[in-house]
Amino acid sequence: MQKIKDYLNKSGITSVEVGKELVVWCPFCKIARLPTGEQIAHLHINQETGAGECYECGKLCELYEFIKEMGLPAQGLTTVVTP
């Protein structure tokens, strides 16, 4: 079973650790980009619960929703609770 941070790293998802949260690009709002096209991270995912909130668009999600939106498999994650 993998932790969220390890899973994201192995999936090629860039994240920044801020306290108990991982901050990643939000696939729901898709508007947070620099003029160069670089993605700006706004989605905060709690590493213990998998709960996420985008500080740009306000989307609330669970980790499984983020994974589904990104088109990634959810096998092996310790905190994913599927609906």
C-alpha positions as CSV (number, residue, x, y, z in Angstrom):
1,M,0.0,0.0,0.0
2,Q,1.3,3.4,-0.9
3,K,1.0,6.7,0.8
4,I,-0.5,9.6,-1.2
5,K,2.8,11.5,-1.7
6,D,4.5,8.3,-3.0
7,Y,1.6,7.5,-5.3
8,L,1.6,11.0,-6.8
9,N,5.4,11.0,-7.3
10,K,5.3,7.6,-9.0
11,S,2.4,8.8,-11.2
12,G,4.3,11.9,-12.3
13,I,2.2,14.4,-10.4
14,T,4.2,17.3,-9.0
15,S,3.3,18.2,-5.5
16,V,4.5,20.6,-2.8
17,E,4.2,19.5,0.8
18,V,2.7,22.2,3.1
19,G,2.2,20.9,6.6
20,K,-0.1,17.8,6.4
21,E,-1.2,18.8,2.9
22,L,0.1,18.2,-0.6
23,V,-0.5,21.0,-3.0
24,V,-1.1,20.0,-6.7
25,W,-2.5,21.5,-9.9
26,C,-6.3,21.4,-9.9
27,P,-7.7,19.4,-12.8
28,F,-11.2,20.7,-12.0
29,C,-10.7,24.4,-12.6
30,K,-7.9,24.1,-15.2
31,I,-7.5,27.9,-15.1
32,A,-4.4,28.3,-12.9
33,R,-1.7,28.7,-15.5
34,L,1.1,31.2,-16.1
35,P,1.4,32.9,-19.4
36,T,4.1,30.4,-20.2
37,G,1.6,27.6,-19.9
38,E,3.1,26.3,-16.6
39,Q,0.5,25.0,-14.2
40,I,0.0,26.7,-10.8
41,A,-0.8,24.4,-7.9
42,H,-4.0,25.3,-5.9
43,L,-5.5,22.0,-4.9
44,H,-4.6,21.1,-1.3
45,I,-5.0,17.4,-0.5
46,N,-4.8,16.3,3.2
47,Q,-2.3,13.4,3.3
48,E,-4.1,11.7,6.2
49,T,-7.7,11.8,5.0
50,G,-7.4,12.4,1.2
51,A,-9.8,15.3,1.4
52,G,-9.0,18.1,-1.1
53,E,-9.9,21.7,-1.6
54,C,-8.9,24.0,-4.5
55,Y,-8.1,27.5,-3.3
56,E,-8.7,28.9,-6.8
57,C,-12.1,27.5,-7.9
58,G,-13.3,26.3,-4.5
59,K,-13.9,22.6,-5.6
60,L,-14.1,20.2,-2.7
61,C,-13.1,16.6,-3.5
62,E,-11.9,13.4,-2.2
63,L,-8.7,11.8,-3.4
64,Y,-10.5,9.2,-5.5
65,E,-12.2,12.1,-7.5
66,F,-8.8,13.7,-8.1
67,I,-7.4,10.4,-9.3
68,K,-10.4,9.7,-11.6
69,E,-10.2,13.3,-13.1
70,M,-6.5,12.8,-13.8
71,G,-7.2,9.4,-15.4
72,L,-5.0,7.5,-12.9
73,P,-5.5,4.0,-11.4
74,A,-6.3,3.9,-7.6
75,Q,-4.7,0.6,-6.8
76,G,-2.5,0.4,-3.7
77,L,-3.4,3.7,-2.0
78,T,-3.8,3.5,1.8
79,T,-6.2,6.5,2.2
80,V,-8.4,6.1,-0.8
81,V,-12.0,5.4,0.2
82,T,-14.1,4.8,-3.0
83,P,-17.7,5.7,-3.0
